[in-house]
Amino acid sequence: MEYNVSWNHQAPSRCCNDRGRQLNDVNEMSAPSRFINLDVVLKSNSDLAALFRHLDQDERVIILTLEEDAGQVLALELGGPMDQVPDVRSYTQRLLTIIDQLPDALLQLWKSCTSRTFSYGFEGGNGDPVLDTTIPVNLLIQIGRIGADIGITVYPHGTYD
């Protein structure tokens, strides 16, 4: 198991309330942590252009990038109605559905990738409530069955304002 942790944070001025709990600058509004997005990132020594072209035709996919500098890296992200709050479970299921519907030749290309990662993005909050998110076991089994890892990125508060 691999852990990569880095922290480069300059704390804002803080004070404490009557219970000793730290508060941010008094002008800053409280914002809870939240789920932002889910990307699927593929790395391969093979050409992923056919997979890119196939996924580029899918209206559910809004961001699709293909980098060719050091091997092939393909990243895709789902879109949704702007008034809909992203949800870990529904985004995971939607991406699994897209992958399950790949034609056999593209599924073989998926399997040939050196790395397949479901990369969950969260924004850290500066107040209550704490973030409590569960990925149900049935989705974890499906992710494992297609040979994908799970990555989690927590962005500093205010990154996505």
N, CA and C of each residue as an Amber inpcrd file, in Angstrom:
protein
   483
   0.8470000  -1.1690000   0.0000000   0.0000000   0.0000000   0.0000000
   0.8950000   1.2350000   0.0000000   0.5150000   2.2450000  -0.7600000
   1.3380000   3.4250000  -0.9270000   0.6130000   4.6390000  -0.3590000
   1.3190000   5.4440000   0.4020000   0.7480000   6.6550000   0.9680000
   1.6230000   7.8330000   0.5670000   1.0270000   8.8230000  -0.0520000
   1.7330000  10.0550000  -0.3930000   1.0000000  11.1940000   0.2770000
   1.6160000  11.8090000   1.2480000   0.9860000  12.8910000   1.9660000
   1.9070000  14.0980000   1.9460000   1.3810000  15.2230000   1.5300000
   2.1440000  16.4630000   1.6200000   1.2210000  17.5420000   2.1460000
   1.7650000  18.4400000   2.8900000   0.9730000  19.4950000   3.5030000
   1.7600000  20.7790000   3.4150000   1.2330000  21.7280000   2.7040000
   1.8730000  23.0280000   2.5670000   0.7970000  24.0520000   2.8340000
   0.5660000  24.3360000   4.0880000  -0.5630000  25.1640000   4.4720000
  -0.0960000  26.2530000   5.4260000  -0.5250000  27.4620000   5.1360000
  -0.2780000  28.5570000   6.0660000  -1.6030000  28.8480000   6.7510000
  -1.6470000  28.6430000   8.0310000  -2.8910000  28.8080000   8.7740000
  -3.2830000  30.2780000   8.8510000  -4.5890000  30.5870000   8.6620000
  -5.0420000  31.9600000   8.8310000  -5.0280000  32.3070000  10.3100000
  -5.1760000  33.5870000  10.5900000  -5.2410000  33.9740000  11.9920000
  -6.4690000  33.3180000  12.6030000  -6.3300000  32.8360000  13.8150000
  -7.4100000  32.1030000  14.4630000  -7.6190000  32.6280000  15.8840000
  -8.8160000  32.3910000  16.3590000  -9.1170000  32.6630000  17.7580000
  -9.9960000  31.5270000  18.2430000 -10.2990000  31.5130000  19.4890000
 -11.1020000  30.4120000  20.0270000 -12.4260000  30.9490000  20.5220000
 -13.4690000  30.1010000  20.4290000 -14.7570000  30.4770000  21.0070000
 -14.7650000  30.0860000  22.4780000 -15.8990000  30.2540000  23.1260000
 -15.9600000  29.9780000  24.5620000 -15.7870000  28.5090000  24.9000000
 -15.8700000  27.6000000  23.9340000 -15.6470000  26.1790000  24.1970000
 -14.2260000  25.7680000  23.8410000 -13.3940000  26.7100000  23.4300000
 -12.0190000  26.3950000  23.0960000 -11.8420000  25.9140000  21.6630000
 -12.9160000  25.8950000  20.8760000 -12.8320000  25.4470000  19.4900000
 -12.2420000  26.5530000  18.6340000 -11.2890000  26.1880000  17.7620000
 -10.6620000  27.1940000  16.9280000 -11.6380000  27.7070000  15.8800000
 -11.5780000  29.0120000  15.6380000 -12.3870000  29.6480000  14.6180000
 -11.4790000  30.3090000  13.6030000 -11.8970000  30.3460000  12.3490000
 -11.1520000  31.0570000  11.3260000 -11.4000000  32.5490000  11.4830000
 -10.7670000  33.3230000  10.6640000 -10.9580000  34.7650000  10.6430000
 -12.4550000  35.0470000  10.7530000 -12.8470000  36.0070000  11.5880000
 -14.2570000  36.2620000  11.8550000 -15.0370000  36.6600000  10.6100000
 -14.3720000  37.1350000   9.5640000 -15.0600000  37.5260000   8.3440000
 -15.3150000  36.3370000   7.4250000 -14.7170000  35.2000000   7.6960000
 -14.8500000  34.0370000   6.8390000 -16.0850000  33.2380000   7.2340000
 -16.9220000  32.9130000   6.2370000 -18.1310000  32.1410000   6.5090000
 -17.7770000  30.6670000   6.6280000 -18.5320000  29.9640000   7.4490000
 -18.3240000  28.5370000   7.6220000 -18.7880000  27.7920000   6.3680000
 -17.9860000  26.8180000   5.9310000 -18.3320000  26.0120000   4.7620000
 -17.9540000  24.5670000   5.0520000 -18.9020000  23.6440000   4.8600000
 -18.5870000  22.2370000   5.1180000 -17.7340000  21.6430000   4.0020000
 -17.0680000  20.5490000   4.3130000 -16.3420000  19.7900000   3.2970000
 -17.3600000  19.2250000   2.3200000 -16.9090000  18.9500000   1.0680000
 -17.8680000  18.4390000   0.0890000 -17.1710000  17.6350000  -1.0020000
 -17.9360000  16.7280000  -1.5880000 -17.4860000  15.9720000  -2.7510000
 -17.5610000  16.8950000  -3.9510000 -16.4930000  16.9020000  -4.7760000
 -16.4650000  17.7690000  -5.9490000 -16.6260000  16.9740000  -7.2310000
 -15.7990000  15.9380000  -7.4160000 -15.8360000  15.2150000  -8.6850000
 -15.2050000  13.8380000  -8.5620000 -15.3540000  13.1030000  -9.6310000
 -14.7320000  11.7870000  -9.7530000 -14.1620000  11.6900000 -11.1560000
 -12.8780000  11.4530000 -11.2360000 -12.2050000  11.2220000 -12.5130000
 -11.7970000   9.7550000 -12.5700000 -11.7520000   9.2250000 -13.7740000
 -11.1150000   7.9360000 -13.9930000  -9.8580000   8.2280000 -14.7960000
  -8.7200000   7.8170000 -14.2550000  -7.4350000   8.0930000 -14.8870000
  -6.8030000   6.7650000 -15.2860000  -6.4890000   6.6540000 -16.5790000
  -5.8670000   5.4520000 -17.1270000  -4.4590000   5.7760000 -17.5840000
  -3.5260000   4.8770000 -17.2770000  -2.1480000   5.0080000 -17.7560000
  -1.8150000   3.7400000 -18.5240000  -1.1270000   3.9220000 -19.6610000
  -0.8680000   2.7710000 -20.5070000   0.3810000   2.9700000 -21.3460000
   1.0050000   1.8600000 -21.7090000   2.0860000   1.8820000 -22.6840000
   1.5260000   1.7150000 -24.0940000   0.2350000   1.3620000 -24.1930000
  -0.4340000   1.1830000 -25.4780000  -1.1000000   2.4890000 -25.8970000
  -1.4700000   2.5780000 -27.1470000  -2.1580000   3.7420000 -27.6930000
  -3.6130000   3.7370000 -27.2270000  -4.0330000   4.7790000 -26.5230000
  -5.3960000   4.8650000 -25.9950000  -6.3140000   5.7100000 -26.8780000
  -5.8690000   6.0560000 -28.0770000  -6.6460000   6.9370000 -28.9500000
  -8.0200000   6.3530000 -29.2820000  -8.1310000   5.0500000 -29.5100000
  -9.4280000   4.4410000 -29.8320000 -10.3980000   4.5770000 -28.6660000
  -9.9040000   4.3870000 -27.4620000 -10.7390000   4.5550000 -26.2740000
 -11.1480000   6.0190000 -26.1240000 -10.2180000   6.9320000 -26.3670000
 -10.4970000   8.3690000 -26.3210000 -11.6200000   8.7090000 -27.3090000
 -11.5050000   8.2500000 -28.5450000 -12.5200000   8.5530000 -29.5700000
 -13.8860000   8.0020000 -29.1720000 -13.9200000   6.7930000 -28.6350000
 -15.1880000   6.1900000 -28.2190000 -15.8310000   7.0110000 -27.0900000
 -15.0640000   7.3360000 -26.0690000 -15.6040000   8.0690000 -24.9260000
 -15.9640000   9.5050000 -25.3010000 -15.2700000  10.0640000 -26.2770000
 -15.5350000  11.4330000 -26.7140000 -16.9240000  11.5500000 -27.3460000
 -17.4960000  10.4500000 -27.7920000 -18.8350000  10.4380000 -28.3920000
 -19.9420000  10.3210000 -27.3330000 -19.5650000  10.0410000 -26.0930000
 -20.5390000   9.8150000 -25.0230000 -20.8950000  11.1480000 -24.3770000
 -22.1640000  11.5520000 -24.4660000 -22.5910000  12.8530000 -23.9270000
 -22.4960000  12.9250000 -22.4070000 -22.3500000  11.8000000 -21.7260000
 -22.2110000  11.8150000 -20.2660000 -20.8260000  12.2530000 -19.8350000
 -19.8500000  12.1580000 -20.7380000 -18.4650000  12.5060000 -20.4280000
 -18.2320000  13.9640000 -20.8110000 -17.8190000  14.8030000 -19.8350000
 -17.6260000  16.2230000 -20.1480000 -16.1700000  16.6100000 -20.3050000
 -15.3020000  15.9550000 -19.5960000 -13.8820000  16.2870000 -19.6850000
 -13.1450000  15.0090000 -20.0460000 -12.3740000  15.0960000 -21.0950000
 -11.6290000  13.9440000 -21.5580000 -10.2810000  14.4580000 -22.0480000
  -9.2170000  13.9940000 -21.4400000  -7.8860000  14.4420000 -21.8500000
  -7.0240000  13.2320000 -22.1510000  -6.1700000  13.3960000 -23.1230000
  -5.2340000  12.3450000 -23.5020000  -3.8560000  12.9710000 -23.5830000
  -2.9620000  12.5310000 -22.7210000  -1.5850000  13.0180000 -22.7100000
  -0.6800000  11.9140000 -23.2240000   0.3290000  12.2940000 -23.9830000
   1.1970000  11.2920000 -24.5880000   2.6630000  11.4990000 -24.2530000
   2.9780000  12.3230000 -23.2650000   4.3730000  12.6290000 -22.9460000
   5.1340000  11.4040000 -22.4490000   4.7170000  10.8540000 -21.3420000
   5.3900000   9.6920000 -20.7590000   4.4170000   8.5260000 -20.8050000
   4.2990000   7.9020000 -21.9690000   3.2750000   6.8830000 -22.1360000
   1.9580000   7.5820000 -22.3940000   0.8830000   6.8550000 -22.2910000
  -0.4520000   7.3970000 -22.5380000  -1.1860000   7.5610000 -21.2090000
  -1.7950000   8.7380000 -20.9980000  -2.6260000   8.9920000 -19.8240000
  -3.9620000   9.5220000 -20.3230000  -5.0240000   8.8380000 -19.9720000
  -6.3710000   9.2330000 -20.3690000  -7.1730000   9.5040000 -19.1040000
  -7.7900000  10.6790000 -19.0230000  -8.6110000  11.0270000 -17.8610000
 -10.0010000  11.4180000 -18.3480000 -11.0240000  10.9360000 -17.6500000
 -12.3810000  11.3180000 -17.9990000 -13.1550000  11.6850000 -16.7530000
 -14.0740000  12.6140000 -16.9390000 -14.9220000  13.0910000 -15.8510000
 -16.3380000  13.2200000 -16.3710000 -17.2980000  12.9360000 -15.5250000
 -18.7000000  13.0050000 -15.9010000 -19.2550000  14.4070000 -15.7520000
 -20.2810000  14.6650000 -16.5320000 -21.0370000  15.9030000 -16.3920000
 -22.3740000  15.5960000 -15.7690000 -23.0730000  16.6290000 -15.4300000
 -24.4020000  16.4800000 -14.8650000 -25.0810000  17.8240000 -14.8470000
 -26.3670000  17.8530000 -14.5540000 -27.0600000  19.1300000 -14.4670000
 -26.3900000  20.0350000 -13.4410000 -26.2560000  21.3060000 -13.7930000
 -25.5460000  22.2460000 -12.9140000 -26.2320000  22.4150000 -11.5580000
 -27.5390000  22.1760000 -11.4900000 -28.2380000  22.3310000 -10.2200000
 -28.1930000  21.0670000  -9.3730000 -27.5750000  20.0180000  -9.8890000
 -27.4840000  18.7470000  -9.1580000 -26.1680000  18.6760000  -8.3980000
 -26.2570000  18.4280000  -7.0970000 -25.0620000  18.2800000  -6.2760000
 -24.4270000  16.9330000  -6.5990000 -23.1210000  16.9300000  -6.9100000
 -22.4700000  15.6470000  -7.2090000 -22.5730000  14.6960000  -6.0150000
 -22.7440000  13.4410000  -6.3130000 -22.9060000  12.4310000  -5.2840000
 -21.9390000  11.2920000  -5.5660000 -21.1660000  10.8930000  -4.5500000
 -20.1500000   9.8570000  -4.7120000 -20.7360000   8.5800000  -5.3020000
 -21.8310000   8.1150000  -4.7560000 -22.4160000   6.8440000  -5.2030000
 -22.9030000   6.9170000  -6.6460000 -23.6700000   7.9670000  -6.9780000
 -24.2290000   8.0330000  -8.3280000 -23.1360000   8.2470000  -9.3760000
 -22.1430000   9.0660000  -9.0800000 -21.0470000   9.2610000 -10.0300000
 -20.2610000   7.9660000 -10.2250000 -20.0120000   7.2530000  -9.1500000
 -19.3000000   5.9770000  -9.2530000 -20.0830000   4.9990000 -10.1180000
 -21.3820000   4.8850000  -9.8510000 -22.2120000   3.9550000 -10.6180000
 -22.2750000   4.3610000 -12.0820000 -22.3910000   5.6480000 -12.3660000
 -22.4560000   6.1100000 -13.7600000 -21.1620000   5.7770000 -14.5060000
 -20.0170000   5.9660000 -13.8690000 -18.7510000   5.6390000 -14.5330000
 -18.5980000   4.1360000 -14.7240000 -19.0130000   3.3560000 -13.7420000
 -18.9580000   1.8990000 -13.8840000 -19.8470000   1.4340000 -15.0350000
 -20.9860000   2.0670000 -15.2110000 -21.8930000   1.7260000 -16.3110000
 -21.2400000   2.0100000 -17.6570000 -20.5870000   3.1620000 -17.7740000
 -19.8930000   3.5080000 -19.0200000 -18.8180000   2.4660000 -19.3250000
 -18.0640000   2.0680000 -18.3220000 -16.9890000   1.0910000 -18.5210000
 -17.5690000  -0.2810000 -18.8810000 -18.6460000  -0.6720000 -18.1950000
 -19.2870000  -1.9620000 -18.4910000 -19.8380000  -2.0240000 -19.9150000
 -20.1630000  -0.8690000 -20.4860000 -20.7450000  -0.8230000 -21.8350000
 -19.6870000  -0.7020000 -22.9330000 -18.4160000  -0.7310000 -22.5770000
 -17.3700000  -0.6540000 -23.6020000 -17.4270000  -1.8750000 -24.5060000
 -17.2180000  -1.6800000 -25.8090000 -17.1070000  -2.8380000 -26.7100000
 -15.9160000  -3.7000000 -26.2820000 -15.9430000  -4.9720000 -26.6450000
 -14.9130000  -5.9250000 -26.2140000 -13.4870000  -5.4630000 -26.5210000
 -13.2640000  -4.9340000 -27.7210000 -11.9120000  -4.4950000 -28.0920000
 -11.4260000  -3.3770000 -27.1810000 -12.3320000  -2.4540000 -26.8140000
 -11.9400000  -1.3540000 -25.9240000 -11.8250000  -1.8220000 -24.4820000
 -12.5930000  -2.8180000 -24.1070000 -12.4580000  -3.3930000 -22.7700000
 -11.0970000  -4.0680000 -22.6300000 -10.6160000  -4.6980000 -23.6820000
  -9.2720000  -5.2880000 -23.6670000  -8.2120000  -4.1970000 -23.5440000
  -8.4480000  -3.0660000 -24.2020000  -7.5290000  -1.9300000 -24.0860000
  -7.5230000  -1.4120000 -22.6500000  -8.7140000  -1.3360000 -22.0280000
  -8.8450000  -0.9420000 -20.6180000  -8.0090000  -1.8850000 -19.7480000
  -8.1750000  -3.1780000 -19.9620000  -7.4710000  -4.1740000 -19.1530000
  -5.9610000  -4.1270000 -19.3500000  -5.5120000  -3.6520000 -20.5150000
  -4.0760000  -3.5910000 -20.7840000  -3.3980000  -2.3870000 -20.1280000
  -4.1730000  -1.4870000 -19.5710000  -3.5860000  -0.2990000 -18.9300000
  -2.7290000  -0.7120000 -17.7390000  -1.6520000   0.0180000 -17.5300000
  -0.7720000  -0.2490000 -16.3990000  -1.3460000   0.2930000 -15.0950000
  -2.2870000   1.2460000 -15.2090000  -2.9190000   1.8390000 -14.0290000
  -4.3210000   2.2990000 -14.4030000  -5.2830000   1.9880000 -13.5220000
  -6.6710000   2.4060000 -13.6760000  -7.1010000   2.9110000 -12.3030000
  -7.4320000   4.2040000 -12.2080000  -7.7350000   4.7870000 -10.9040000
  -9.0340000   5.5730000 -10.9280000  -9.9120000   5.2580000  -9.9950000
 -11.0810000   6.0860000  -9.7200000 -10.5920000   7.1410000  -8.7290000
 -10.4660000   8.3710000  -9.1850000  -9.8730000   9.4390000  -8.3870000
 -10.9670000  10.3880000  -7.8800000 -11.2610000  10.2780000  -6.5970000
 -12.3120000  11.0810000  -5.9660000 -11.7200000  12.3990000  -5.4750000
 -12.4060000  13.5000000  -5.7980000 -11.9580000  14.8230000  -5.3640000
 -12.9200000  15.4220000  -4.3490000 -12.3600000  15.8930000  -3.2580000
 -13.1470000  16.5290000  -2.1970000 -12.5390000  17.8860000  -1.8920000
 -13.3650000  18.8180000  -1.4620000 -12.8580000  20.1000000  -0.9840000
 -12.9920000  20.1030000   0.5290000 -11.8850000  20.3950000   1.2180000
 -11.9070000  20.4780000   2.6680000 -12.6880000  21.7080000   3.1030000
 -13.4300000  21.5770000   4.1410000 -14.2280000  22.6980000   4.6320000
 -13.5220000  23.4350000   5.7490000 -14.1970000  24.4240000   6.2590000
 -13.6650000  25.1700000   7.3980000 -14.6870000  25.2440000   8.5230000
 -15.6380000  24.3270000   8.4860000 -16.6520000  24.3270000   9.5300000
 -17.4230000  23.0230000   9.5430000 -18.4260000  22.9920000  10.3950000
 -19.2710000  21.8090000  10.5410000 -20.3180000  21.7870000   9.4490000
 -20.8670000  20.6440000   9.1180000 -20.5550000  19.3330000   9.6590000
 -19.3360000  18.7350000   8.9650000 -18.7680000  17.7430000   9.6090000
 -17.6460000  17.0360000   9.0020000 -18.1740000  16.2210000   7.8250000
 -17.2930000  15.8920000   6.9130000 -17.6840000  15.0990000   5.7450000
 -17.7430000  13.6320000   6.1270000 -18.8400000  12.9980000   5.8230000
 -19.0110000  11.5700000   6.0760000 -19.5240000  10.9520000   4.7860000
 -18.6570000  10.2710000   4.0680000 -19.0060000   9.6850000   2.7810000
 -18.6850000   8.1980000   2.7900000 -19.5890000   7.4190000   2.2470000
 -19.4010000   5.9740000   2.1720000 -19.5150000   5.5300000   0.7240000
 -18.5720000   4.6990000   0.2990000 -18.6890000   4.0230000  -0.9830000
 -19.1470000   2.6100000  -0.6510000 -20.3690000   2.2590000  -1.0400000
 -20.9170000   0.9530000  -0.6510000 -20.0990000  -0.2150000  -1.1950000
 -20.1620000  -1.3160000  -0.5050000 -19.3660000  -2.4970000  -0.8390000
 -19.6610000  -2.9960000  -2.2500000 -20.9010000  -2.8970000  -2.7100000
 -21.2080000  -3.3770000  -4.0610000 -20.4440000  -2.5800000  -5.1160000
 -20.2540000  -1.2860000  -4.8970000 -19.4770000  -0.4750000  -5.8370000
 -17.9850000  -0.7780000  -5.7080000 -17.5170000  -1.0060000  -4.4900000
 -16.1130000  -1.3690000  -4.2910000 -15.7870000  -2.6890000  -4.9910000
 -16.7100000  -3.6300000  -4.9240000 -16.5150000  -4.9210000  -5.5990000
 -16.4350000  -4.7140000  -7.1110000 -17.3220000  -3.8700000  -7.6490000
 -17.3110000  -3.6030000  -9.0880000 -16.0160000  -2.9090000  -9.5170000
 -15.5510000  -1.9620000  -8.7120000 -14.2920000  -1.2690000  -9.0120000
 -13.1400000  -2.2730000  -8.9980000 -13.1200000  -3.1540000  -8.0030000
 -12.0840000  -4.1800000  -7.9230000 -12.1560000  -5.1640000  -9.0730000
 -13.3600000  -5.5070000  -9.4910000 -13.5500000  -6.4730000 -10.5760000
 -12.9760000  -5.9550000 -11.8990000 -12.9950000  -4.6280000 -12.1080000
 -12.4450000  -4.0750000 -13.3490000 -10.9780000  -3.6650000 -13.1850000
 -10.4010000  -4.0490000 -12.0430000  -8.9700000  -3.8490000 -11.8280000
  -8.5590000  -2.4140000 -11.5690000  -9.4410000  -1.6250000 -10.9840000
  -9.1320000  -0.2150000 -10.7270000  -8.7860000   0.0220000  -9.2620000
  -7.9360000   1.0110000  -9.0510000  -7.6050000   1.4710000  -7.7110000
  -8.5150000   2.6400000  -7.3520000  -8.4590000   3.0480000  -6.1040000
  -9.1890000   4.2230000  -5.6480000  -8.1770000   5.2390000  -5.1500000
  -8.3020000   6.4600000  -5.6520000  -7.4700000   7.5760000  -5.1990000
  -8.3650000   8.6350000  -4.5930000  -7.8580000   9.3310000  -3.6110000
  -8.6330000  10.3890000  -2.9570000  -7.7580000  11.6290000  -2.8660000
  -8.2920000  12.7520000  -3.3470000  -7.6150000  14.0350000  -3.2560000
  -8.5010000  14.9860000  -2.4780000  -7.9320000  15.6490000  -1.4750000
  -8.6550000  16.6570000  -0.7180000  -8.0200000  18.0080000  -1.0260000
  -8.8010000  18.8760000  -1.6680000  -8.3210000  20.2020000  -2.0420000
  -8.5300000  21.1680000  -0.8940000  -7.6630000  22.1690000  -0.7640000
  -7.8610000  23.1630000   0.2970000  -9.1830000  23.8970000   0.1250000
  -9.7480000  24.3150000   1.2400000 -11.0010000  25.0760000   1.2240000
 -10.8420000  26.3180000   0.3400000 -11.8480000  26.5850000  -0.4640000
 -11.8370000  27.7660000  -1.3200000 -11.2920000  27.5240000  -2.7060000
 -10.7910000  26.3360000  -2.9780000 -10.2210000  26.0270000  -4.2950000
 -11.2910000  26.0870000  -5.3700000 -12.5070000  25.6790000  -5.0590000
 -13.5700000  25.5860000  -6.0560000 -14.6670000  26.6100000  -5.8530000
 -14.3580000  27.7720000  -5.3320000 -15.3800000  28.8300000  -5.1630000
 -15.6180000  29.5580000  -6.4440000
